[in-house]
Amino acid sequence: MMTRFFRSIAASLLLVATGAAAETLPLPDNLIDLKSPKGEALLLETRALEAYFPISVAFETQKNQAYCGVASIVMVLNAIRAPAPTTPEYQPYNVFTQDNVLNEKTDAILPRVVLARQGMTLDQLGQILSLYPVNAEVRHAAAGGLDEFRKTASAYLADKNHFVLVNYLRKALGEERGGHISPLAAYDEKADRFLILDVARYKYPPVWVSASDLFEAMNTADASNENKTRGYVLISSGAGSADTPTR
């Protein structure tokens, strides 16, 4: 009972933190709003939610419509407590922001002027993360399968300091409309659904999506990435933490 109580409180805090009360676009029937009774019930029953708390505390709304990848990177780096740079607005404290996470090194991978216009691909997401002291492994959907994704992603979400970012085609989920990047926060085995904390909170709330629907949305060709399929990035903290998560 106490665990259910704390999870209920955590769900309420996340809804406040992510601005879920704001007006958003209608959800297709295949997605479950976290703030709905069914969505909250899924959170209360799931076990694979170690990522939920640190990600929700570090939640970021993408600062413009091309920065879904940037906001997702910032969330993970802050959640994993990677050494952060200083930033004028928060001195003397160090924290990653959607401005200071980008620099000359990231420009060599993806110039900011291009990023602001078209966003980033799955491979660019992994390459930028690799500049920081975390373990980041890029997996294209076509290279694996649904079972591999479900097993690996759910194990990461159940282990401390392990995170999953997904790159998927919104249209394939019935949303509007192009490629998008956001973090996963939990997996409910009974419902076989993952919780996406959408960084475009002005557009869609956090949603539960079936593993098969999410995989199909990732298993789509990205013309900006040599027509390779979208997919996901597995992230864990420093050296020695890249081992397969326990579950």
Contacts in CASP RR format, 6 or more apart in sequence:
PFRMAT RR
TARGET T0000
AUTHOR 0000-0000-0000
METHOD contacts of the structure
MODEL  1
MMTRFFRSIAASLLLVATGAAAETLPLPDNLIDLKSPKGEALLLETRALE
AYFPISVAFETQKNQAYCGVASIVMVLNAIRAPAPTTPEYQPYNVFTQDN
VLNEKTDAILPRVVLARQGMTLDQLGQILSLYPVNAEVRHAAAGGLDEFR
KTASAYLADKNHFVLVNYLRKALGEERGGHISPLAAYDEKADRFLILDVA
RYKYPPVWVSASDLFEAMNTADASNENKTRGYVLISSGAGSADTPTR
4 44 0 8 1.000
7 43 0 8 1.000
7 44 0 8 1.000
8 40 0 8 1.000
8 44 0 8 1.000
10 43 0 8 1.000
10 52 0 8 1.000
10 53 0 8 1.000
10 56 0 8 1.000
11 34 0 8 1.000
11 40 0 8 1.000
11 43 0 8 1.000
11 44 0 8 1.000
13 56 0 8 1.000
14 20 0 8 1.000
14 34 0 8 1.000
14 52 0 8 1.000
14 56 0 8 1.000
14 59 0 8 1.000
14 197 0 8 1.000
14 206 0 8 1.000
15 21 0 8 1.000
15 34 0 8 1.000
15 35 0 8 1.000
17 56 0 8 1.000
17 57 0 8 1.000
17 59 0 8 1.000
18 56 0 8 1.000
18 59 0 8 1.000
18 61 0 8 1.000
18 197 0 8 1.000
18 201 0 8 1.000
18 205 0 8 1.000
18 206 0 8 1.000
19 201 0 8 1.000
20 34 0 8 1.000
20 35 0 8 1.000
20 201 0 8 1.000
20 205 0 8 1.000
20 206 0 8 1.000
21 35 0 8 1.000
22 201 0 8 1.000
22 202 0 8 1.000
24 201 0 8 1.000
24 202 0 8 1.000
24 203 0 8 1.000
24 204 0 8 1.000
24 205 0 8 1.000
25 175 0 8 1.000
25 176 0 8 1.000
25 203 0 8 1.000
25 204 0 8 1.000
27 33 0 8 1.000
27 175 0 8 1.000
27 204 0 8 1.000
27 205 0 8 1.000
27 207 0 8 1.000
28 173 0 8 1.000
28 174 0 8 1.000
28 175 0 8 1.000
30 173 0 8 1.000
30 174 0 8 1.000
30 209 0 8 1.000
30 210 0 8 1.000
30 213 0 8 1.000
31 173 0 8 1.000
31 174 0 8 1.000
31 175 0 8 1.000
31 207 0 8 1.000
31 208 0 8 1.000
31 209 0 8 1.000
32 38 0 8 1.000
32 39 0 8 1.000
32 42 0 8 1.000
32 193 0 8 1.000
32 207 0 8 1.000
32 208 0 8 1.000
32 209 0 8 1.000
33 39 0 8 1.000
33 205 0 8 1.000
33 206 0 8 1.000
33 207 0 8 1.000
34 40 0 8 1.000
34 43 0 8 1.000
34 195 0 8 1.000
34 205 0 8 1.000
34 206 0 8 1.000
34 207 0 8 1.000
34 208 0 8 1.000
35 205 0 8 1.000
35 206 0 8 1.000
39 208 0 8 1.000
42 188 0 8 1.000
42 191 0 8 1.000
42 193 0 8 1.000
42 195 0 8 1.000
42 208 0 8 1.000
43 49 0 8 1.000
43 52 0 8 1.000
43 186 0 8 1.000
43 188 0 8 1.000
43 195 0 8 1.000
45 188 0 8 1.000
45 190 0 8 1.000
46 186 0 8 1.000
46 187 0 8 1.000
46 188 0 8 1.000
46 189 0 8 1.000
46 195 0 8 1.000
47 158 0 8 1.000
47 189 0 8 1.000
48 154 0 8 1.000
48 155 0 8 1.000
48 157 0 8 1.000
48 158 0 8 1.000
48 186 0 8 1.000
48 187 0 8 1.000
48 188 0 8 1.000
48 189 0 8 1.000
48 247 0 8 1.000
49 157 0 8 1.000
49 158 0 8 1.000
49 185 0 8 1.000
49 186 0 8 1.000
49 187 0 8 1.000
49 195 0 8 1.000
50 157 0 8 1.000
50 158 0 8 1.000
50 159 0 8 1.000
50 160 0 8 1.000
50 162 0 8 1.000
51 79 0 8 1.000
51 156 0 8 1.000
51 157 0 8 1.000
51 162 0 8 1.000
51 163 0 8 1.000
51 164 0 8 1.000
51 183 0 8 1.000
51 184 0 8 1.000
51 185 0 8 1.000
51 186 0 8 1.000
52 157 0 8 1.000
52 185 0 8 1.000
52 186 0 8 1.000
52 195 0 8 1.000
54 79 0 8 1.000
54 80 0 8 1.000
55 75 0 8 1.000
55 76 0 8 1.000
55 79 0 8 1.000
55 163 0 8 1.000
55 183 0 8 1.000
55 185 0 8 1.000
55 197 0 8 1.000
56 185 0 8 1.000
56 197 0 8 1.000
57 79 0 8 1.000
58 74 0 8 1.000
58 75 0 8 1.000
58 76 0 8 1.000
58 78 0 8 1.000
58 79 0 8 1.000
59 75 0 8 1.000
59 197 0 8 1.000
60 71 0 8 1.000
60 72 0 8 1.000
60 74 0 8 1.000
60 75 0 8 1.000
60 98 0 8 1.000
60 199 0 8 1.000
61 71 0 8 1.000
61 199 0 8 1.000
61 200 0 8 1.000
61 201 0 8 1.000
61 202 0 8 1.000
62 68 0 8 1.000
62 69 0 8 1.000
62 70 0 8 1.000
62 71 0 8 1.000
62 98 0 8 1.000
62 199 0 8 1.000
62 200 0 8 1.000
63 70 0 8 1.000
63 71 0 8 1.000
63 98 0 8 1.000
64 116 0 8 1.000
65 200 0 8 1.000
66 115 0 8 1.000
66 116 0 8 1.000
66 117 0 8 1.000
66 118 0 8 1.000
66 119 0 8 1.000
67 98 0 8 1.000
67 115 0 8 1.000
67 116 0 8 1.000
67 119 0 8 1.000
68 119 0 8 1.000
68 180 0 8 1.000
68 181 0 8 1.000
68 182 0 8 1.000
68 199 0 8 1.000
68 200 0 8 1.000
69 119 0 8 1.000
69 120 0 8 1.000
69 125 0 8 1.000
69 165 0 8 1.000
69 181 0 8 1.000
69 199 0 8 1.000
70 98 0 8 1.000
70 101 0 8 1.000
70 102 0 8 1.000
70 115 0 8 1.000
70 120 0 8 1.000
71 98 0 8 1.000
71 199 0 8 1.000
72 125 0 8 1.000
72 165 0 8 1.000
72 181 0 8 1.000
72 182 0 8 1.000
72 183 0 8 1.000
72 199 0 8 1.000
73 96 0 8 1.000
73 101 0 8 1.000
73 125 0 8 1.000
73 128 0 8 1.000
73 129 0 8 1.000
73 165 0 8 1.000
74 96 0 8 1.000
74 97 0 8 1.000
74 98 0 8 1.000
74 101 0 8 1.000
75 183 0 8 1.000
75 197 0 8 1.000
75 199 0 8 1.000
76 129 0 8 1.000
76 134 0 8 1.000
76 163 0 8 1.000
76 165 0 8 1.000
76 183 0 8 1.000
76 235 0 8 1.000
77 84 0 8 1.000
77 96 0 8 1.000
77 101 0 8 1.000
77 132 0 8 1.000
77 134 0 8 1.000
78 84 0 8 1.000
78 95 0 8 1.000
78 96 0 8 1.000
79 163 0 8 1.000
80 134 0 8 1.000
80 161 0 8 1.000
80 163 0 8 1.000
80 235 0 8 1.000
80 236 0 8 1.000
80 237 0 8 1.000
81 237 0 8 1.000
82 96 0 8 1.000
82 132 0 8 1.000
82 133 0 8 1.000
82 134 0 8 1.000
82 237 0 8 1.000
83 94 0 8 1.000
83 133 0 8 1.000
84 94 0 8 1.000
84 95 0 8 1.000
84 96 0 8 1.000
84 100 0 8 1.000
85 94 0 8 1.000
85 96 0 8 1.000
85 100 0 8 1.000
86 92 0 8 1.000
86 93 0 8 1.000
86 94 0 8 1.000
86 100 0 8 1.000
87 94 0 8 1.000
87 95 0 8 1.000
87 97 0 8 1.000
87 99 0 8 1.000
87 100 0 8 1.000
89 97 0 8 1.000
90 97 0 8 1.000
102 112 0 8 1.000
102 115 0 8 1.000
105 131 0 8 1.000
106 112 0 8 1.000
106 128 0 8 1.000
106 131 0 8 1.000
109 124 0 8 1.000
109 127 0 8 1.000
109 128 0 8 1.000
109 131 0 8 1.000
110 119 0 8 1.000
110 120 0 8 1.000
110 124 0 8 1.000
110 127 0 8 1.000
110 128 0 8 1.000
118 224 0 8 1.000
120 128 0 8 1.000
120 181 0 8 1.000
121 167 0 8 1.000
121 222 0 8 1.000
121 224 0 8 1.000
121 225 0 8 1.000
122 138 0 8 1.000
122 140 0 8 1.000
122 167 0 8 1.000
122 181 0 8 1.000
122 222 0 8 1.000
122 225 0 8 1.000
122 228 0 8 1.000
122 230 0 8 1.000
122 231 0 8 1.000
122 232 0 8 1.000
122 233 0 8 1.000
123 138 0 8 1.000
123 225 0 8 1.000
123 228 0 8 1.000
124 225 0 8 1.000
125 138 0 8 1.000
125 165 0 8 1.000
125 167 0 8 1.000
125 181 0 8 1.000
125 233 0 8 1.000
126 136 0 8 1.000
126 138 0 8 1.000
126 233 0 8 1.000
129 136 0 8 1.000
129 233 0 8 1.000
129 235 0 8 1.000
130 136 0 8 1.000
133 238 0 8 1.000
134 235 0 8 1.000
134 236 0 8 1.000
134 237 0 8 1.000
134 238 0 8 1.000
135 234 0 8 1.000
135 235 0 8 1.000
135 236 0 8 1.000
135 237 0 8 1.000
135 238 0 8 1.000
135 239 0 8 1.000
135 240 0 8 1.000
135 241 0 8 1.000
135 242 0 8 1.000
136 233 0 8 1.000
136 234 0 8 1.000
136 235 0 8 1.000
137 233 0 8 1.000
137 234 0 8 1.000
137 235 0 8 1.000
137 242 0 8 1.000
138 231 0 8 1.000
138 232 0 8 1.000
138 233 0 8 1.000
139 149 0 8 1.000
139 152 0 8 1.000
139 231 0 8 1.000
139 232 0 8 1.000
139 233 0 8 1.000
139 234 0 8 1.000
140 228 0 8 1.000
140 229 0 8 1.000
140 230 0 8 1.000
140 231 0 8 1.000
141 149 0 8 1.000
141 215 0 8 1.000
141 218 0 8 1.000
141 219 0 8 1.000
141 220 0 8 1.000
141 229 0 8 1.000
141 230 0 8 1.000
141 231 0 8 1.000
141 232 0 8 1.000
142 219 0 8 1.000
142 228 0 8 1.000
142 229 0 8 1.000
143 229 0 8 1.000
145 215 0 8 1.000
145 219 0 8 1.000
146 211 0 8 1.000
146 212 0 8 1.000
146 215 0 8 1.000
149 211 0 8 1.000
149 215 0 8 1.000
149 218 0 8 1.000
149 232 0 8 1.000
150 187 0 8 1.000
150 192 0 8 1.000
150 211 0 8 1.000
150 215 0 8 1.000
152 234 0 8 1.000
153 164 0 8 1.000
153 184 0 8 1.000
153 187 0 8 1.000
153 194 0 8 1.000
153 232 0 8 1.000
153 234 0 8 1.000
154 187 0 8 1.000
154 189 0 8 1.000
154 194 0 8 1.000
154 247 0 8 1.000
155 162 0 8 1.000
155 244 0 8 1.000
155 245 0 8 1.000
155 246 0 8 1.000
155 247 0 8 1.000
156 162 0 8 1.000
156 163 0 8 1.000
156 164 0 8 1.000
156 234 0 8 1.000
156 236 0 8 1.000
156 245 0 8 1.000
157 164 0 8 1.000
157 184 0 8 1.000
157 185 0 8 1.000
157 186 0 8 1.000
157 187 0 8 1.000
157 194 0 8 1.000
158 187 0 8 1.000
158 245 0 8 1.000
158 247 0 8 1.000
159 245 0 8 1.000
159 246 0 8 1.000
159 247 0 8 1.000
161 236 0 8 1.000
161 237 0 8 1.000
161 241 0 8 1.000
162 234 0 8 1.000
162 235 0 8 1.000
162 236 0 8 1.000
162 241 0 8 1.000
162 245 0 8 1.000
163 183 0 8 1.000
163 184 0 8 1.000
163 234 0 8 1.000
163 235 0 8 1.000
163 236 0 8 1.000
164 183 0 8 1.000
164 184 0 8 1.000
164 232 0 8 1.000
164 233 0 8 1.000
164 234 0 8 1.000
164 235 0 8 1.000
165 181 0 8 1.000
165 182 0 8 1.000
165 183 0 8 1.000
165 184 0 8 1.000
165 232 0 8 1.000
165 233 0 8 1.000
165 235 0 8 1.000
166 181 0 8 1.000
166 182 0 8 1.000
166 183 0 8 1.000
166 184 0 8 1.000
166 194 0 8 1.000
166 196 0 8 1.000
166 214 0 8 1.000
166 218 0 8 1.000
166 231 0 8 1.000
166 232 0 8 1.000
167 179 0 8 1.000
167 180 0 8 1.000
167 181 0 8 1.000
167 218 0 8 1.000
167 222 0 8 1.000
167 230 0 8 1.000
167 231 0 8 1.000
167 232 0 8 1.000
167 233 0 8 1.000
168 179 0 8 1.000
168 180 0 8 1.000
168 214 0 8 1.000
168 217 0 8 1.000
168 218 0 8 1.000
168 220 0 8 1.000
168 230 0 8 1.000
168 231 0 8 1.000
169 178 0 8 1.000
169 179 0 8 1.000
169 180 0 8 1.000
169 217 0 8 1.000
169 218 0 8 1.000
169 220 0 8 1.000
169 230 0 8 1.000
170 176 0 8 1.000
170 177 0 8 1.000
170 178 0 8 1.000
170 179 0 8 1.000
170 180 0 8 1.000
170 217 0 8 1.000
171 177 0 8 1.000
171 178 0 8 1.000
172 213 0 8 1.000
172 216 0 8 1.000
172 217 0 8 1.000
172 220 0 8 1.000
173 209 0 8 1.000
173 213 0 8 1.000
173 214 0 8 1.000
173 217 0 8 1.000
175 204 0 8 1.000
176 203 0 8 1.000
179 222 0 8 1.000
179 230 0 8 1.000
180 198 0 8 1.000
180 200 0 8 1.000
181 199 0 8 1.000
182 196 0 8 1.000
182 197 0 8 1.000
182 198 0 8 1.000
182 199 0 8 1.000
182 200 0 8 1.000
183 196 0 8 1.000
183 197 0 8 1.000
183 199 0 8 1.000
184 194 0 8 1.000
184 195 0 8 1.000
184 196 0 8 1.000
184 197 0 8 1.000
185 195 0 8 1.000
185 196 0 8 1.000
185 197 0 8 1.000
185 206 0 8 1.000
186 194 0 8 1.000
186 195 0 8 1.000
187 193 0 8 1.000
187 194 0 8 1.000
187 195 0 8 1.000
187 211 0 8 1.000
188 195 0 8 1.000
188 208 0 8 1.000
191 208 0 8 1.000
191 210 0 8 1.000
192 210 0 8 1.000
192 211 0 8 1.000
192 212 0 8 1.000
193 208 0 8 1.000
193 209 0 8 1.000
193 210 0 8 1.000
193 211 0 8 1.000
194 208 0 8 1.000
194 209 0 8 1.000
194 211 0 8 1.000
194 214 0 8 1.000
195 206 0 8 1.000
195 207 0 8 1.000
195 208 0 8 1.000
196 206 0 8 1.000
196 207 0 8 1.000
196 208 0 8 1.000
196 209 0 8 1.000
196 214 0 8 1.000
197 206 0 8 1.000
198 204 0 8 1.000
198 205 0 8 1.000
198 206 0 8 1.000
198 207 0 8 1.000
209 217 0 8 1.000
217 230 0 8 1.000
218 229 0 8 1.000
218 230 0 8 1.000
218 231 0 8 1.000
218 232 0 8 1.000
219 229 0 8 1.000
219 230 0 8 1.000
219 231 0 8 1.000
220 229 0 8 1.000
220 230 0 8 1.000
221 227 0 8 1.000
221 228 0 8 1.000
221 229 0 8 1.000
222 228 0 8 1.000
222 229 0 8 1.000
222 230 0 8 1.000
236 242 0 8 1.000
236 245 0 8 1.000
END
